[in-house]
Amino acid sequence: MKHTKGGDVMKLDTIGKNIRKFRLAKKLRQEDLAEKTDLTTNYIGMVERGEKIPSLETFIKILNALGVSSDMVLTDVLETGYTVKNSMLNEKLEKLAPEDRNRIYEVIDTLVKQSKQILP
């Protein structure tokens, strides 16, 4: 579902899917999130399905209850989404042992070189 306002298209279903993903990662039911945010379970479900867009105040309540930042939830919606994904990837790589990290860098380097050969 897409919501158009003033020419801007917002991917509501993506925002909702990300909220759902973080809720499930925290092992919370919709009922749990509703209770933490003083919202109804029905409303949480509508947000997760992209049927409703929360107000800024409600969005912040949801983020605080999930313990996530707005850029994490909006990563696939914002034009700067790749920057967020890169920083999340960097966080994961930093946790690895140096030899494992170097191995992953080598794989990425090989994939980039191969894609340059395939794509014009």
PyMOL commands that set and color helices and strands:
alter all, ss='L'
color gray80, all
select helices_A, chain A and resi 12-25+30-37+41-48+56-66+70-73+81-94+98-118
alter helices_A, ss='H'
color red, helices_A
select strands_A, chain A and resi 2-5+8-11
alter strands_A, ss='S'
color yellow, strands_A
deselect
rebuild
show_as cartoon
